[in-house]
Amino acid sequence: MIRWHLLLATALAVAPRLAAQAPADSASAGPRLSALAVSFPTDTTLAAAADTGDRRPRAIEYSDGYYTRLTIHRYASYAELPLFALEYGLGQRILNGQRTGDFASSGTRSAHKVVAGGLGVLFAVNTVTGVWNMIEARHDPAGRTRRDIHALSMLLADAGFLWTASLAGDARESQNGANRHRNAAIASISVATASTLMMWLWKD
């Protein structure tokens, strides 16, 4: 019994001292935790900040020359399809005359050359304005797929028309040469027409 009384007395004597030290320790721990919380933001906060920065839209500015070239390019494309139809009709008349022996008049042949020259100028203008604007718009993600398809297909059509022009001499020499000239022209016209219609109908 005496031992228990001694232990109880010792505990009662030490308890006030521990109670007096506990608030001081808690108070000193509190600021340290607060400082850590301020100094080190959570992963969620960092992720939200990074996400907000990554998704911030970037402004794309175009020059006045871009819109001038775009207007020229657009109006030239409106003249493209009627010239295609006229050139095809003149060429078919010449080809039919070669097959039947009833050769087309010199006026028809001259008109065919004039329209072909007009198409050459039109495609030169649209190639320059189109490539120039494509370079300026290279950083704009809006409509990029449509622009790339149109540019590649029209450059392919350009190559096709150059090939068609190189076959013009053979077209005057033989029926086979005339057929090759016609087929090359139809292939080039088809690619250019499909690419032009795509730009008219496919809107972003």
Secondary structure, 3 states (H helix, E strand, C coil): CHHHHHHHHHHHHHHHHHHHHHHHHHHHHHHHHHHHHHHCCCHHHHHHHHHHHHCCCCCCCCCHHHHHHHHHHHHHHHHHHHHHHHHHHHHHHHHHHHHHCCCCCHHHHHHHHHHHHHHHHHHHHHHHHHHHHHHHCCCCCCCHHHHHHHHHHHHHHHHHHHHHHHCHHHHHHCHHHHHHHHHHHHHHHHHHHHHHHHHHHCCC
